[in-house]
Structure formats: C-alpha cells, structure tokens
Amino acid sequence: MVDILETEVNTHSGNAPTDRLTQVMEVLPFIRRWLDSSAPQPSQMGAGAAQPSLSQVRIMVHLYQHGPQTMSQLAAALGISNSTATEGVTGLAQIGRVVRARSDTDRRQVVVRLTPEAEAIASDVQSRRRLILERVLSGLSASESRAFIKGVRLLAEEAQSWLESSSSQATQTHQGSPSPVS
C-alpha cells in the first residue's frame, strides 16, 4: 500500500512530479478509505448482529471519545444537521448500540450514550486506527513527527473553520439573510 501511495503521490499523469497541493489531494482519499476500513466488519459483530453504517460508526467513536452528549452537541461536533444526527442515533438505538435518555439537568434535552457492546466496538475501531498511526509515526524522526502532527493540526483547524463558516452561511441563507460574499 505504501509503495502504491508513494507512486501515486509523487507522480501524476505522464510521471511528472506534482505540486504539494496535488500530492495532499491525492492522499486524502486513501486516508478516508483507511478510516472507513477500520469500521467493524460483519464477522466482528457476531452472528446475526446488525451492522452499523459508517456514519453510525462515526457517531459511536465520537461518543466513545467524548462521552454522553445531547443530540445538538453530537450534531455540532460531527458537523452534521440535528436531523442527520437523530437519524443515525435512531438507527443505533434500533440495533441496541446507544441508549437515549432525558437529561438530568434539562428534561427537554435527550442525552445519548453508548451501550457496553457499542463501547467495545468503538474501542476496537480506535485500537486499529491507533496501531496504524503508531506504525507510521515510529518510522519518522522526531522532527518529521512534529512536522506531521503540525500539518495534521493545521489541516484540522482549517477544516473546522471552513465547516463553521459554511454552517453559518447556510443558516443565514436559510433564515432569509443574504449570504456573505466570498
């Protein structure tokens, strides 16, 4: 996989070197496929167990990392609409992976938490991702590791900023306000 990735990242049609932006753009689909492939497979779920979708696995991993959350908190953290979060959580509740309950502090809010089975699934997903990241980072020098981590953080910060900006523009447009000019 690494050899294929290096070849595809370092060359473009006609084997000419690509610029840095193109190299990053070529790597992103591999990262997405890797994240998707770390989702539990049917053979890992037990006989007759319902298979969560990739978006449901994403919800489970988030709840595993951050603990019980309201639907609004979950939607905001994942960058999805409340209705999309509700749809995913409803599916997870139907297959016994989450429990919904009224908040102790605000009875109007519903708090979502993982079942023990879902915690085990999310833990397994995290462990598999962690193994790959440890393997990658162990092959880098200290300065390369720092640069890699800095780059990933910068990408995440920019993505978060873009998502927040897109979300606020969509809200303004939906409410009838003119959207800001880019």
C-alpha positions as CSV (number, residue, x, y, z in Angstrom):
1,M,0.0,0.0,0.0
2,V,2.8,2.5,0.9
3,D,4.6,1.9,-2.4
4,I,1.4,2.4,-4.3
5,L,0.7,5.6,-2.3
6,E,4.2,6.9,-2.8
7,T,4.0,6.3,-6.6
8,E,0.6,8.0,-6.8
9,V,1.6,10.9,-4.6
10,N,4.9,11.6,-6.3
11,T,3.8,11.3,-9.9
12,H,0.9,12.4,-12.0
13,S,-0.1,11.6,-15.5
14,G,3.0,11.3,-17.5
15,N,5.1,10.6,-14.4
16,A,5.8,14.3,-13.9
17,P,6.2,15.4,-10.3
18,T,3.1,17.1,-8.8
19,D,2.9,20.1,-6.7
20,R,2.4,19.9,-2.9
21,L,-1.3,20.7,-3.1
22,T,-2.0,17.9,-5.6
23,Q,0.0,15.5,-3.5
24,V,-2.1,16.2,-0.5
25,M,-5.3,15.9,-2.5
26,E,-4.2,12.6,-3.8
27,V,-3.5,11.2,-0.3
28,L,-6.8,12.3,1.2
29,P,-9.0,9.5,-0.4
30,F,-6.5,6.9,0.9
31,I,-6.9,8.3,4.4
32,R,-10.7,8.3,4.1
33,R,-10.7,4.7,2.9
34,W,-8.4,3.8,5.8
35,L,-10.8,5.4,8.3
36,D,-13.7,3.6,6.7
37,S,-11.9,0.3,6.7
38,S,-11.3,0.5,10.4
39,A,-15.1,0.1,10.9
40,P,-16.2,-3.2,12.3
41,Q,-16.8,-6.0,9.7
42,P,-19.8,-8.3,9.9
43,S,-17.6,-11.1,11.1
44,Q,-16.6,-9.0,14.1
45,M,-20.1,-8.2,15.1
46,G,-21.3,-11.7,16.0
47,A,-23.8,-14.0,14.3
48,G,-27.0,-12.2,13.4
49,A,-25.8,-8.8,14.8
50,A,-26.9,-5.8,12.8
51,Q,-24.1,-3.9,11.0
52,P,-23.8,-0.2,11.8
53,S,-23.3,2.1,8.8
54,L,-20.1,4.1,8.5
55,S,-21.8,7.2,9.7
56,Q,-23.1,5.3,12.7
57,V,-19.6,4.0,13.5
58,R,-18.5,7.7,13.4
59,I,-21.2,8.5,15.9
60,M,-20.1,5.6,18.2
61,V,-16.4,6.6,18.0
62,H,-17.3,10.2,18.8
63,L,-19.4,9.2,21.8
64,Y,-16.6,6.8,22.9
65,Q,-14.1,9.6,22.8
66,H,-16.2,12.3,24.3
67,G,-18.8,10.6,26.5
68,P,-22.6,11.0,26.5
69,Q,-23.9,14.1,24.6
70,T,-27.1,15.8,23.7
71,M,-28.2,15.5,20.1
72,S,-27.3,19.1,19.4
73,Q,-23.8,18.6,20.9
74,L,-23.3,15.5,18.8
75,A,-24.5,17.1,15.6
76,A,-22.3,20.2,16.1
77,A,-19.2,18.1,16.9
78,L,-19.6,15.9,13.9
79,G,-20.6,18.8,11.6
80,I,-23.9,17.3,10.7
81,S,-27.5,18.5,11.0
82,N,-29.6,17.7,14.0
83,S,-31.9,15.6,11.8
84,T,-28.9,13.6,10.4
85,A,-27.7,13.0,14.0
86,T,-31.2,11.9,15.0
87,E,-31.4,9.5,12.1
88,G,-28.1,8.0,12.9
89,V,-28.8,7.7,16.6
90,T,-32.3,6.2,15.9
91,G,-30.7,3.5,13.8
92,L,-28.1,2.8,16.5
93,A,-30.8,2.6,19.2
94,Q,-32.8,0.2,17.0
95,I,-29.8,-2.2,16.9
96,G,-29.0,-1.8,20.6
97,R,-25.8,0.3,20.3
98,V,-27.0,3.5,22.1
99,V,-29.4,4.5,24.8
100,R,-31.3,7.8,24.8
101,A,-32.5,9.4,28.0
102,R,-33.7,12.7,29.2
103,S,-31.0,15.0,30.6
104,D,-30.9,15.2,34.4
105,T,-30.3,19.0,34.2
106,D,-32.7,19.9,31.4
107,R,-35.5,17.5,30.8
108,R,-36.1,19.0,27.3
109,Q,-32.8,17.6,26.1
110,V,-32.1,14.0,25.2
111,V,-28.7,12.6,26.1
112,V,-27.2,9.8,24.0
113,R,-24.8,7.2,25.5
114,L,-23.2,4.1,24.2
115,T,-24.2,0.6,25.3
116,P,-21.4,-1.6,26.6
117,E,-21.4,-3.5,23.3
118,A,-21.0,-0.3,21.3
119,E,-18.2,0.8,23.6
120,A,-16.4,-2.4,22.8
121,I,-16.9,-1.8,19.1
122,A,-15.7,1.8,19.2
123,S,-12.7,0.7,21.4
124,D,-11.8,-1.8,18.7
125,V,-12.0,0.8,16.0
126,Q,-9.8,3.2,17.9
127,S,-7.3,0.4,18.7
128,R,-7.0,-0.5,15.0
129,R,-6.5,3.2,14.0
130,R,-4.0,3.7,16.8
131,L,-1.9,0.7,15.6
132,I,-1.6,2.1,12.1
133,L,-0.8,5.6,13.4
134,E,1.8,4.2,15.8
135,R,3.4,2.3,12.9
136,V,3.5,5.5,10.8
137,L,4.9,7.7,13.5
138,S,7.5,5.2,14.5
139,G,9.0,5.4,11.0
140,L,9.5,9.2,11.3
141,S,12.3,11.1,13.0
142,A,11.3,13.4,15.9
143,S,11.4,16.5,13.6
144,E,9.3,14.6,11.0
145,S,6.8,13.6,13.6
146,R,6.5,17.2,14.8
147,A,6.0,18.4,11.3
148,F,3.5,15.7,10.5
149,I,1.5,16.5,13.6
150,K,1.7,20.2,13.0
151,G,0.4,19.7,9.4
152,V,-2.5,17.5,10.5
153,R,-3.5,20.0,13.2
154,L,-3.3,22.9,10.7
155,L,-5.5,20.9,8.3
156,A,-8.0,20.1,11.0
157,E,-8.2,23.7,12.2
158,E,-8.7,25.0,8.7
159,A,-11.3,22.3,8.1
160,Q,-13.1,23.2,11.3
161,S,-13.0,26.9,10.4
162,W,-14.4,26.2,6.9
163,L,-17.2,24.0,8.3
164,E,-18.2,26.6,10.8
165,S,-18.2,29.3,8.1
166,S,-20.2,27.1,5.8
167,S,-22.7,26.2,8.5
168,S,-23.2,29.9,9.5
169,Q,-23.7,30.9,5.8
170,A,-26.2,28.1,5.3
171,T,-28.1,29.2,8.4
172,Q,-28.1,32.8,7.2
173,T,-29.3,31.8,3.8
174,H,-32.0,29.5,5.3
175,Q,-33.2,32.4,7.5
176,G,-33.6,34.7,4.6
177,S,-30.5,36.7,5.2
178,P,-28.2,37.3,2.3
179,S,-25.1,35.1,2.4
180,P,-21.8,36.9,2.7
181,V,-19.8,37.4,-0.5
182,S,-16.7,35.3,-0.6
